[in-house]
Amino acid sequence: MPDYSYEIRYGRLMGKIICGVDEVGRGPLAGPVVAAAVILPPDFPEALCIKIKDSKKMSASAREKIVGPLKEHCLFAIAEASVEEIDRLNILWATMLAMQRAVAFLQTTIDIALIDGNRAPQLHCEAVPVVKGDDKSLSIAAASIIAKVCRDDLMKKLAERFPFYGWDHNAGYGTSEHIEALARHGVTECHRASFAPVRAAARKH
């Protein structure tokens, strides 16, 4: 379960401003990659802490229930890197770009950014990668929830424009339904042209 261990290690109790950063959407065949940066204030409710987990270990309904109170009590920012940026930069560097934007959008001075994963983007503050950080740090786990709910909502809206691919429930990931729809209906402007299954479908249409 995530806790404040990493935040405390890097100075939370001494007044350091620490944000957690996580992204959602590296693996899908369609849609942007979305990052969130979150600062949990000193008076963040303990009752909320015990409900925060790695977003991947929560049901969609559990994420939906907590995201409103979470946003109400923390300082957060959300950013994305577009499909065009993913195809131009590759998914790793597009992810770093989304994270940089999310931290910049906080518009406050940050001492330490705790970044989920084994790589960290270049920031104007110290950036500390934390492997499996969404299962260790409350700030990162909170960011994972906000980013996940935001991206899922975005993909549901895109599904209204492109109803054949199941994005309202598969979030753009390469499920068998999605792959079959690519073969039948072809590639959309929301698909990542640099990803192999999308390239393969484009060649057939």
C-alpha positions, -999 to 999 in steps of 0.1 A, spaced: 0 0 0 13 35 -8 23 57 21 43 89 28 77 71 32 92 86 1 77 120 7 91 120 43 125 108 30 127 138 7 116 164 33 78 165 35 80 170 73 105 198 69 82 218 46 96 207 13 71 208 -16 69 174 -31 47 163 -60 40 129 -73 39 123 -111 24 94 -130 12 87 -165 -14 66 -182 -16 54 -217 19 42 -228 6 9 -242 -26 17 -261 -29 18 -299 -49 50 -299 -53 83 -280 -28 105 -261 -6 97 -232 -18 115 -201 2 126 -171 -8 140 -137 12 159 -111 -2 160 -76 8 177 -44 -8 164 -12 -9 192 14 0 188 50 -36 187 60 -46 161 35 -74 140 51 -62 107 66 -96 92 56 -87 97 20 -51 83 23 -64 49 32 -85 48 0 -56 57 -23 -40 28 -42 -22 22 -75 -50 30 -100 -44 -3 -117 -54 -21 -85 -87 -2 -82 -120 -8 -100 -133 19 -123 -161 27 -98 -136 30 -69 -115 54 -89 -146 74 -98 -157 77 -62 -123 90 -49 -112 112 -77 -136 141 -68 -126 143 -31 -90 138 -42 -91 168 -65 -109 189 -39 -81 184 -13 -49 184 -34 -32 207 -59 -30 189 -92 -24 194 -129 -31 172 -159 -13 173 -193 -10 151 -223 12 144 -253 -8 140 -285 -8 111 -309 12 132 -334 38 138 -307 39 101 -298 45 92 -334 71 119 -339 91 115 -306 83 79 -297 62 69 -267 90 72 -241 99 108 -250 62 117 -254 56 104 -219 84 125 -206 69 155 -224 35 149 -208 51 147 -174 71 179 -179 39 197 -189 19 184 -159 46 196 -135 48 230 -152 10 234 -151 11 232 -113 24 267 -115 40 265 -80 75 260 -67 84 224 -63 114 210 -44 111 173 -54 92 155 -80 87 118 -74 83 101 -108 67 67 -113 91 44 -131 128 40 -137 133 72 -158 126 108 -150 120 138 -172 142 169 -171 125 193 -147 133 226 -130 134 208 -97 150 175 -86 133 145 -102 135 112 -84 124 80 -103 106 55 -81 101 20 -96 65 9 -90 60 43 -73 22 41 -77 24 12 -52 48 30 -28 41 68 -27 8 83 -19 15 113 -41 23 91 -71 -7 69 -65 -29 99 -63 -15 111 -96 -21 77 -111 -58 78 -102 -63 114 -116 -45 106 -148 -64 73 -153 -98 88 -148 -90 117 -170 -77 95 -199 -106 70 -196 -131 99 -198 -112 113 -228 -113 79 -246 -150 76 -239 -156 109 -257 -135 98 -286 -155 66 -287 -186 87 -295 -168 99 -327 -153 65 -335 -177 39 -322 -163 8 -338 -132 3 -317 -146 -1 -282 -126 27 -267 -153 34 -241 -143 2 -224 -108 -8 -237 -93 28 -235 -75 23 -268 -56 -8 -258 -50 -35 -283 -78 -59 -274 -90 -85 -299 -121 -63 -304 -99 -33 -312 -76 -53 -336 -105 -68 -354 -121 -33 -358 -88 -20 -372 -89 -47 -398 -125 -40 -407 -127 -2 -405 -91 9 -409 -70 35 -390 -84 68 -376 -67 101 -369 -66 90 -332 -45 59 -338 -7 58 -332 7 53 -367 41 43 -353 27 13 -334 31 -20 -352 -6 -32 -352 -17 2 -365 10 1 -392 -1 -34 -402 -38 -23 -405 -28 8 -425 -10 -13 -451 -41 -34 -456 -64 -4 -463 
